């Protein structure tokens, strides 16, 4: 019997329908199987992103903390605070040599106040160097200048209090002059360091002015009265002025390019690093020759020659290091820290010589 086309389609319809449903069921089962093996793909992706964000944030936070610590260290500059301790120690030792007087409480007050003044110098110098572009590596930090002047105000208050305790008007007058040297060195509108006058100002501030002031700070009206000015305090202040100035001079070796770009005509910008290394050599040599001359003229006692002479290897280290690395900006950066070492050791040895001279009466 012949079948019509409709009949053939009728016979084929049930198998086609069954095959279609079977295919859909298989697809559904495969999809469910994949979902079972990888549950909640969106949630899994979200967790992966969160984990990635946590890793990224932790690395950023670690880098930020490291950068902040580096910037704080560069601003605080702990080794540089020997420039506050050495003039105070040598000046006080000179007063002990002259009148056998020493006030430990006043010494600590002046030390604390002097550290605050040096902190003002360092922090404000960073800000002003950033403003002028002289130091591009240092970043502008909000509130740093405000903090610097808080240190200045508290430090000046401490110095004034100590001067009133000493009862000698020369103390605060000399210290105020030293602070004024620091201000005109770096702060607007003066900024005399841009004219190459930083080193003379540094010598005057930390040498004759600060060291002499700390010598007079050991005065006591109730016991010894005001201390007289002597050739001894002038000689030791000259020596301390030289070691302090060497620190500032050597701190410019790695900054010559930046200083030249912004018009900061430091001595090293004018003379170059090679001639600057010769200046460092003559500076260190003159330090010890002056010491010998002062002792030979009896302006300083004999122990002041013996103990500082022990620092000759450190002086030679400064000379050799600068001569070998004056053209290497990355390495010569450490020159100022070698000068800090010389400054601290020479100052301690000089103070020990003054103290021992009074003790053994030479």
PABAFI-990322 format. One record per atom (N, C-alpha, C): x, y, z. Coordinates in steps of 0.05 Angstrom, whole numbers, plus 5000, padded with zeros to 4 digits. Layout:
# residues N
XYZ/...
END
This chain:
# residues 362
501749775000/500050005000/501850245000/501050404983/502750654982/502150835005/504350955016/504151135039/504351425028/502851585041/503051875034/505451995049/506152225040/508352375053/507552435082/505052505086/504152555114/504352315131/503952075119/504151835135/507051785143/508851825124/511751785131/512551975153/511752225151/512452425171/511252345198/508852235197/507552145222/509151925235/510251725218/511851515229/514451615240/515751815227/518351915236/518152105259/515852225264/515652435285/516352335313/515252105321/515952025348/518951975352/520351835333/523351805338/524752075338/523952265321/525352525320/524852685346/522452665356/521852805381/523452685404/523552405403/525152275425/528052345423/529152355398/532052435395/532552725404/530752905398/530953185406/531053205436/529153065449/529053085479/531552955491/532552735479/534952615489/537352795487/537552935464/539753125460/539753345480/537353455486/537053665505/537853575533/536953325539/537553215566/540553175569/541853075547/544853035549/546253295552/545353505537/546653765540/546253875568/543953845579/543353945606/545053805627/545353535623/546953385642/549953465640/550853505616/553653595613/554153865626/552254045621/552454315633/552454295664/550654125674/550554095703/553153965714/554253785698/556753655707/559053855708/559154025688/561254235688/560854425711/558454505716/557854685739/558554555765/558054295766/558654155791/561654145796/563254105774/566154105777/567354385782/565954595772/566854865776/564455025787/563955005813/561555135825/561955435826/559855575821/559655865823/561956005809/562055995783/564356115769/564656415775/562556565777/562756845783/563956895811/563156735830/564256755857/567256685858/567856475842/570656395841/572356615828/571456735807/572856955794/573157195814/571057245829/571157465848/573257415869/573357165878/575357095899/578257125888/578557045862/581157075850/581957375848/580057545840/580657825839/581257945866/579657855887/580157955914/582957875923/583757625917/586357535925/588557705911/588057755885/590057915870/590158195882/587858305889/587858575900/589358585927/588858375943/590258365969/593258355966/594158195947/597058175942/598158445932/596658565913/597558825902/597659035924/595459045940/595359245962/597559205982/598058955989/600158906009/602858985998/603358935972/605959025961/606159325960/603859455953/603859755952/604259865980/602959746000/603259846027/606059806037/607259576030/610059526038/611959726026/611459776000/613159975986/612760255998/610260326005/609760586016/611060616043/610960406059/612260416086/615260436083/616360286064/619260306059/620060586050/618460696032/618960966022/618761166044/616661146061/616361326083/618661316103/619461066108/621761026127/624261156115/624661116089/627061236077/626961536078/624661656072/624461946073/624762056101/623661916121/623962006149/626861986157/628261766149/631061746156/632761966143/632062026118/633662236104/633062516117/630562546127/629962806139/631162826167/630962616182/632062616210/635062616210/636262446194/639162436190/640562416217/640162196231/641162156258/644162206261/645862106243/648762156248/649462456248/647862616234/648562896232/648263046259/646762916278/646363056303/648863076320/651062956311/653563006325/654363296323/653363446303/654063726302/652763886324/650763766337/649563896361/651163816386/652063566387/653363456411/656263556414/657763566392/660563626393/661163906403/659964116392/660564386402/659864416432/657664296440/656764306468/658764166486/659663926477/661563776494/664263916496/665264006473/667864146474/667764406489/665564556485/665264806500/665164766530/663564556538/663364496566/665964396578/667464236562/670064136571/672064366574/671864576557/673564806560/672964956586/670364976592/669565106617/670564956641/670564686639/671564526661/674564566664/676064596641/678864646642/679464916656/677865116650/678365386660/677565416689/675265316696/674165376723/673365136739/673764896728/672964646740/669964646747/668364736728/665464756733/663964596711/661864456719/660264306700/657564256712/655464346697/652664306705/651364106686/650963866696/649963646679/647163706670/645463816687/642663866680/642564076658/644164276660/644164486639/645364376613/647264206615/648364076592/646263916577/644663766591/642463606578/640363786566/639764006579/637764196569/638764316543/641264406542/642364516517/642564306495/643164056503/643363846483/640563796470/638563776486/635863726476/634963956458/635464206466/634664436451/636264456425/638864386426/640464396402/639664186381/638863956391/637863746372/635363846358/633563986372/631164096359/631964306338/633964466344/634764666325/635864536300/637564326303/638564176280/636364046264/634363946278/632063826265/630564036248/630364276258/629164496242/630864546217/633464556220/635264596197/634864386176/634764136185/634663916165/631963906151/629763926167/627163906155/626464136137/627064376146/626464616130/628264616105/630764526107/632464516084/631364326063/630264096072/629063916052/626764046037/625064186052/622764316040/623664526020/625464696028/626364916010/627864815986/629464605990/630864485967/628864365947/626664245958/624564135940/623164365925/622564575939/621164805926/622764925904/625364935907/627065055886/627964855865/627464595870/628364395851/631264315855/632564405876/635364335880/635664045888/633663925900/633763645908/631263505899/631263385875/628963265864/628262995877/630262875890/629762615902/628062635927/628062865940/626562905964/623762995957/621762885970/618962935963/617763135982/615963295971/614663495988/612763346007/613063386033/611363246052/609763466067/607063426066/605363616079/605863626109/606063866119/606463906148/609363906157/611163836139/613963826147/615064096156/614364296140/615364566147/614164666173/611564596177/610264666202/611664526226/612264276222/613664126243/616464246248/617764326227/620464446230/620464696247/618464866243/618365116258/617365076286/615864856291/615264786319/617864706333/619564556320/622164476332/623764726337/623764926319/625265166323/624265326347/621665346350/620565496373/621165366399/620765096401/621364956426/624364966432/625964926411/628864936415/629865206425/628765426413/629565686422/628665736451/626365636458/625365656485/627265526505/628165286498/630065136515/632765286517/633665396495/636265546496/635965796514/633665926512/633266166528/633166096557/631765876564/631565786591/634365716602/635965576587/638665506596/640365756599/640065946581/641566196584/640866346609/638266346616/637466486641/638566336665/638766076664/639965926686/642865996689/644266026667/647166096668/647566386677/645566556673/645766836681/647766996665/648166916640/650167046623/648867116597/648567366591/647167456567/648667376542/651267326544/652767256520/651866986508/650766816525/650066546516/647866556495/645666686501/643466686482/644066866459/645667076463/646367256441/647967106420/649966946429/651566796410/649966576396/648266436412/646566226400/644566336380/643366566387/641566696368/642966776342/645466856344/646966926320/647566676304/648066456317/648566206303/645966116289/643666136302/641166066289/640566246265/641266506268/640866696246/642566616222/644966516227/646666416205/645266186191/644066006206/642565786194/640265876178/638866086187/636566186173/637366316146/639266496147/639966636122/641466436103/642466216113/643666016096/641665886077/639265826087/637465656070/634665776066/633765956083/630966036082/630666286064/628366306051/627766546035/627266776054/627867016045/628767096018/631767096015/633267026036/636167046036/637466826019/637366576029/638466346015/641266396005/642966476024/645766546018/647366296008/646266056014/647665816004/647765815973/645765945960/645765955931/647966145920/649066305938/651266475930/653966365937/653966115947/656465985955/657466065982/655766175999/656566266026/655866066048/655065826041/654165636061/656465556079/658765506068/661065406084/661965616104/662365866097/663066076117/660966096139/658466086132/656366106152/656365866171/656865636160/657065386176/659365406195/661665496186/663965526203/663465716226/662265946220/661666136241/659566036261/657465906251/655265826268/656165606288/657465396277/658065166295/660865196308/662465386298/665165416309/665165636331/666065876324/666266086344/663666156359/661466156345/658966236358/657866026377/657265786367/656065576383/657965476405/660365416397/662265296416/662865496439/663265746432/663665956453/661165986471/658865976458/656366006474/656065776494/656665536486/656465306504/658665316526/660865436520/662965486540/661865676561/660665896553/659566086572/657065976586/655765776575/653365666587/653865526613/656465456619/657065326644/657665526666/657165786660/657565986681/655565946704/656366036728/654566016751/655166256769/653166436772/653566676788/654066606818/652766386827/652966316855/655666196862/657166086841/659665956847/662066096834/662166076808/664566186795/664166456781/661566536779/661066776764/661166726734/661166936719/661266906690/664066826681/664166636662/666766546653/668066756635/670666786637/672066986620/672566866593/672667046573/673466956547/676466886547/677266676533/680066596533/680866506505/683566506501/684566416475/684066126471/683765976493/683265686491/680565626477/678465766485/675865716473/675865806444/677366016438/677466096410/678865886393/680965766403/682465556388/680665316383/679365216404/677764976401/675365026383/674265276384/672065336366/672865346337/675265426331/676265426304/676465136294/677564966310/677864676303/675164546298/673264596315/670564486311/669164606287/669664856282/668564986257/669564856232/672164776232/673264646208/672064366204/671764206224/670663936221/667763946212/666264146223/663464176215/663164266186/664864446178/664764546151/665464336131/667264146138/667963926120/665463756115/663763726134/661263566130/659563696109/659063956112/657464096092/658764096064/661264146063/662664156037/662463886023/662963666037/662863406024/659963316018/657963436030/655263356024/654363455996/655963615983/655163735957/656463575933/658163385938/659563255916/657563115898/655462985909/653662835892/651263005882/651263265889/649063435882/649763655862/652163635851/653163855834/651263905810/650363695797/648663725773/646063865780/644763775801/642263895810/642664175819/644764235833/645264505843/645764695819/647264605799/647864765776/645264835760/643464645758/640964685743/639264905755/639164925782/637465125795/638965375803/641565395795/643065635800/644165645828/644465415842/645665415869/648665395865/650065615868/652865625862/654565555887/654465315895/656065225918/658965225909/660865215928/663665215921/664364985902/663164755905/663764525888/662764565859/660564705856/659564775830/661564955815/662765135830/664665325818/667265195811/668265015829/670964915825/671064635813/668864485814/668864205804/669764005826/669263755820/669863555841/672763495845/674363515823/677163455826/678563655844/678163915839/679264115856/678064105884/675464025885/674263995911/675563785928/676463565915/677863355931/680463465942/681763645927/684163765938/683563945961/681364095960/680564265983/680064096008/678763856004/678263686027/680963596039/682863526022/685463446031/686763666048/686863906038/688064126052/686464196077/683864156077/682264216101/682964026123/683163766117/683863566138/686763616148/688563666130/691363716138/691563966155/690164176148/690264426163/689064386191/687164206194/685964146220/688164056239/689763866231/691863756249/694263946252/694864096231/697064286233/696264516253/693764606251/692864806270/692864696299/692064456302/692164326328/694964326339/696864256323/699664246331/700564526338/699864726322/700665006328/699465106354/696965046359/695665136383/696965016408/697664766406/698964636429/701764736433/703164786410/705964886412/705965166424/703965326418/703765596430/702665596458/701965366468/700865336495/698065456498/696765496475/693965576476/692165346484/693065106478/691764856486/693664686501/692764536521/694564356536/695464116520/697563996529/698863776515/696963536509/695263456528/693363236521/691563286497/691163536491/689563606467/690963546441/693563486443/694963396419/695063086418/695362966441/695562676442/692962536433/690762596446/688262456440/687162506412/687062756402/686162796375/687962676354/690562646360/692362516341/691562226335/690162106353/689261836349/687161816327/686062046319/684062046297/685262086270/687962096268/689262136242/688461926221/688161666228/687261476208/684561546196/682761656212/680061736202/680361966183/682162156189/682662376171/683762286145/685562096146/686761986121/684561836105/682761706119/680561566106/678861766090/678261986102/676662196088/678062286063/680662346065/682162446042/682262236020/682961986026/683161776006/680461715993/678361716009/675661645998/674761855978/675162115985/674262325967/675962335942/678562305944/680262305920/679662075901/678961845912/678361615895/675561625882/673661755895/670861725887/669561995881/671062205878/669762465874/668062485849/668662325829/667062325804/664762135804/664561955824/662461755826/660261855845/658061955834/655962075850/654761875869/654461625861/653261425877/654961355901/657561355898/659361275919/660161505937/660761735925/661761965940/659662075959/657161985956/655062055974/655861996003/657461786007/658161706034/660361886046/661562066030/663762236040/662962396064/660462506064/659662666087/659462506112/658762246110/658562076134/661362006145/663361986127/666061956137/666962216151/666062446141/666662696154/665262716181/662862616183/661462616208/662962446228/664062216219/665662046237/668062196246/669462336228/671762486236/671062706256/668862846251/667863066268/667262956296/665862736298/665062636324/667562526340/669262376326/671562266340/673562486348/674062666330/675962886336/674863056359/672263116358/671063276380/671163136406/670562876406/670762726431/673562716442/675562676424/678362666433/679262936443/678363146430/679063416439/677963476467/675363396471/674163436497/675563266519/676263026511/677762856530/680462976538/681763096518/684363226524/683963466543/681863626539/681363846557/680663756585/679063546587/678263446613/680663326628/682263166614/684463036627/686663236635/686963456619/688863656626/688263786653/685663836658/684863946684/685263736706/684663486700/684863276720/687663226729/689563216710/692363156716/694063406718/692663646714/693963906717/696463936700/696163896673/698363946655/698164226643/
END
